[in-house]
C-alpha cells in the first residue's frame, strides 16, 4: 500500500518518519510512505525538546485559533491527494490525525467516495463539523450527532496517559465492524523501538485494518 503521512503540530516530516520507524519496519518493506510537510511554521512541540534540535524547522498544517487556516488545510489535503495520488492509506499523528479524520468525515457526509482505502490515526485530537467551521463555529462530531460516519477501515492508537487527544470520540464515529483500537500505556507518543511489545501490538492492529481494506477490494 501507498500511505500518505501527516505529522503532528510543532514537528515535521522527518520527526514523523522517526516516530513511525519501528512500526513501519515491523510492518514490512512492501509499503510506500509519502511524508508531507505542514505549510505553517510554528514552535517545536514541547515533548520533542529532548530529541530534536532547536535549529530544526517545525510546522503545522493549520492554526486552530484561525478557522480559515483549518478550512484551507482541508482544501490543501484534497488538492494534494488529487494531484499526487492515488494513495491506498492515510497515516497521521495528533493534529495530522485530526485533519485526516475531519477530511474523511466530510467526504462521507456528502457521499463522496473516499480517496483512501484505510486510515491509521495516532493520538487524534478530534473530528469536526466542516459546515459549522465555515460559519465560525467549532463543533466536534460525535457518534450521537453523526453516527458511524467514517466507513473505511480505520486503526486508532493512543496512550492512556495522553490528555491531549479525543481518540475515543474519533474511533466512535468510524464504522464499528471496520475499526481496530489499541490503547498503550504511554502518553502523547507513538510506540517506538524502546517499547517492542507496544510496537508489535500496533503492527497487529495495522495488519488487521490493511487486511480488511484488501478484502473489500475483492
C-alpha positions as CSV (number, residue, x, y, z in Angstrom):
1,X,0.0,0.0,0.0
2,X,1.0,3.6,-0.5
3,X,0.4,5.7,2.6
4,X,0.0,9.5,2.8
5,X,1.6,10.5,6.1
6,X,0.7,13.6,8.1
7,X,2.8,14.7,11.1
8,X,1.7,16.4,14.3
9,X,1.7,20.0,15.5
10,X,5.1,21.5,16.0
11,X,7.0,18.7,14.4
12,X,8.0,17.9,10.8
13,X,8.0,15.0,8.3
14,X,11.5,13.8,9.4
15,X,10.3,13.5,13.0
16,X,7.2,11.6,11.9
17,X,9.4,9.2,9.9
18,X,11.4,8.6,13.1
19,X,8.3,8.2,15.3
20,X,6.9,5.5,13.0
21,X,10.2,3.8,12.0
22,X,9.9,0.8,14.3
23,X,6.2,0.2,13.4
24,X,6.9,0.6,9.6
25,X,9.9,-1.8,9.9
26,X,7.9,-4.5,11.6
27,X,5.1,-4.0,9.1
28,X,7.4,-5.0,6.3
29,X,9.0,-3.3,3.3
30,X,6.2,-3.8,0.8
31,X,4.5,-0.5,1.7
32,X,5.4,3.0,0.5
33,X,5.1,6.1,2.7
34,X,4.8,9.7,1.4
35,X,5.5,12.1,4.3
36,X,4.0,15.6,3.6
37,X,5.3,18.7,5.4
38,X,3.0,21.2,7.0
39,X,2.9,24.6,5.4
40,X,2.8,26.8,8.5
41,X,6.0,27.4,10.5
42,X,5.5,27.1,14.3
43,X,7.3,26.4,17.6
44,X,8.6,23.0,18.3
45,X,6.1,20.8,20.3
46,X,7.4,20.6,23.9
47,X,7.5,16.8,24.0
48,X,10.3,16.8,21.4
49,X,12.7,19.2,23.2
50,X,14.9,16.3,24.3
51,X,15.1,14.7,20.8
52,X,15.0,17.5,18.3
53,X,17.4,20.3,17.6
54,X,16.3,23.9,18.3
55,X,17.8,24.8,14.9
56,X,15.4,22.5,13.1
57,X,12.3,23.8,11.4
58,X,8.9,22.8,12.7
59,X,5.5,23.0,11.1
60,X,1.8,22.5,11.4
61,X,-1.0,22.2,8.8
62,X,-3.4,24.6,10.5
63,X,-3.7,27.1,13.3
64,X,-6.6,26.0,15.4
65,X,-7.0,29.6,16.6
66,X,-7.6,30.6,12.9
67,X,-10.5,28.8,11.5
68,X,-9.9,29.8,7.9
69,X,-6.5,28.1,8.1
70,X,-8.2,24.9,9.2
71,X,-10.5,25.0,6.2
72,X,-7.5,25.8,4.0
73,X,-5.7,22.7,5.3
74,X,-8.6,20.5,4.3
75,X,-8.6,22.0,0.8
76,X,-4.9,21.6,0.5
77,X,-5.1,18.0,1.6
78,X,-7.8,17.4,-1.1
79,X,-5.7,19.1,-3.7
80,X,-2.6,17.1,-2.8
81,X,-4.5,13.8,-3.0
82,X,-5.9,14.6,-6.4
83,X,-2.6,15.8,-7.8
84,X,-0.2,13.3,-6.2
85,X,-2.4,10.3,-5.7
86,X,-3.7,7.7,-5.8
87,X,-3.0,6.7,-2.3
88,X,-4.2,3.5,-0.6
89,X,-3.9,4.6,3.0
90,X,-3.7,7.6,5.3
91,X,-1.4,7.6,8.3
92,X,-1.4,10.5,10.7
93,X,-0.5,11.7,14.2
94,X,-2.1,14.3,16.5
95,X,-3.0,17.4,14.5
96,X,-2.5,15.5,11.3
97,X,-4.9,12.8,12.5
98,X,-7.5,15.5,13.5
99,X,-7.3,16.9,10.0
100,X,-7.4,13.5,8.4
101,X,-10.5,12.4,10.4
102,X,-12.3,15.6,9.7
103,X,-11.5,15.3,6.0
104,X,-12.7,11.7,5.9
105,X,-15.9,12.5,7.8
106,X,-16.7,15.4,5.5
107,X,-16.2,13.2,2.4
108,X,-18.6,10.6,3.8
109,X,-21.1,13.2,4.9
110,X,-21.7,14.2,1.2
111,X,-21.5,10.6,0.0
112,X,-18.2,11.3,-1.9
113,X,-16.0,8.3,-2.3
114,X,-13.1,8.2,0.0
115,X,-9.7,8.5,-1.8
116,X,-8.3,6.2,0.8
117,X,-8.9,2.5,1.4
118,X,-8.0,2.7,5.1
119,X,-6.6,5.2,7.7
120,X,-4.3,4.8,10.7
121,X,-4.8,7.6,13.3
122,X,-2.3,8.0,16.1
123,X,-3.5,10.3,19.0
124,X,-6.2,12.1,17.1
125,X,-7.3,15.3,18.7
126,X,-10.9,15.1,17.5
127,X,-13.1,15.3,14.4
128,X,-15.1,18.4,13.4
129,X,-18.1,19.5,11.5
130,X,-16.8,21.3,8.4
131,X,-20.1,23.1,7.7
132,X,-20.1,24.7,11.1
133,X,-16.4,25.6,10.8
134,X,-17.3,27.6,7.7
135,X,-19.7,29.5,9.9
136,X,-17.0,30.2,12.5
137,X,-18.3,27.5,14.9
138,X,-16.0,24.8,16.3
139,X,-18.2,21.7,16.9
140,X,-16.8,18.2,17.4
141,X,-18.7,15.4,15.7
142,X,-19.7,12.5,17.9
143,X,-21.3,9.1,17.5
144,X,-24.5,10.7,18.9
145,X,-24.6,13.6,16.4
146,X,-23.0,11.9,13.3
147,X,-23.3,8.2,13.8
148,X,-20.5,6.0,12.4
149,X,-19.8,8.4,9.6
150,X,-16.3,7.2,8.5
151,X,-16.9,3.9,6.8
152,X,-13.4,2.9,5.6
153,X,-11.3,0.6,7.8
154,X,-9.5,2.5,10.5
155,X,-6.9,2.0,13.2
156,X,-7.0,4.1,16.3
157,X,-3.9,4.1,18.5
158,X,-3.3,6.4,21.5
159,X,-1.9,6.5,25.0
160,X,-3.9,6.0,28.2
161,X,-2.0,8.9,29.8
162,X,-2.5,11.3,26.9
163,X,-4.6,14.2,28.0
164,X,-4.3,16.0,24.6
165,X,-6.5,13.7,22.5
166,X,-10.1,12.7,21.8
167,X,-9.2,9.5,20.0
168,X,-12.1,7.6,21.7
169,X,-14.5,10.1,20.2
170,X,-12.9,9.8,16.8
171,X,-13.0,6.0,16.8
172,X,-16.6,6.1,17.8
173,X,-17.6,7.9,14.6
174,X,-15.9,5.1,12.5
175,X,-17.7,2.0,11.4
176,X,-17.5,-0.5,14.2
177,X,-17.0,-3.6,12.1
178,X,-14.0,-2.0,10.3
179,X,-12.2,-0.2,13.2
180,X,-9.4,-1.5,15.3
181,X,-8.3,0.2,18.6
182,X,-5.1,-0.1,20.6
183,X,-4.6,1.9,23.8
184,X,-1.0,1.7,25.0
185,X,0.2,2.8,28.5
186,X,2.2,5.8,27.3
187,X,1.3,9.4,26.7
188,X,1.2,11.7,23.6
189,X,3.5,9.5,21.6
190,X,3.8,6.7,19.1
191,X,5.3,3.4,20.4
192,X,8.9,3.1,19.2
193,X,11.9,0.8,19.4
194,X,12.2,1.1,23.2
195,X,8.7,-0.4,23.5
196,X,8.8,-3.6,21.5
197,X,5.6,-5.1,23.0
198,X,3.6,-1.9,22.1
199,X,5.2,-1.8,18.6
200,X,4.1,-5.4,17.9
201,X,0.6,-4.6,19.2
202,X,0.4,-1.6,16.9
203,X,1.5,-3.7,13.9
204,X,-1.1,-6.3,14.6
205,X,-3.8,-3.6,14.5
206,X,-2.4,-2.1,11.3
207,X,-2.3,-5.5,9.6
208,X,-5.9,-6.3,10.5
209,X,-7.0,-2.9,9.1
210,X,-4.9,-3.4,5.9
211,X,-6.4,-6.9,5.6
212,X,-10.0,-5.6,5.9
213,X,-9.2,-3.0,3.3
214,X,-7.8,-5.6,1.0
215,X,-10.8,-7.9,1.4
216,X,-13.1,-5.0,0.4
217,X,-11.4,-4.8,-3.0
218,X,-12.2,-8.3,-3.9
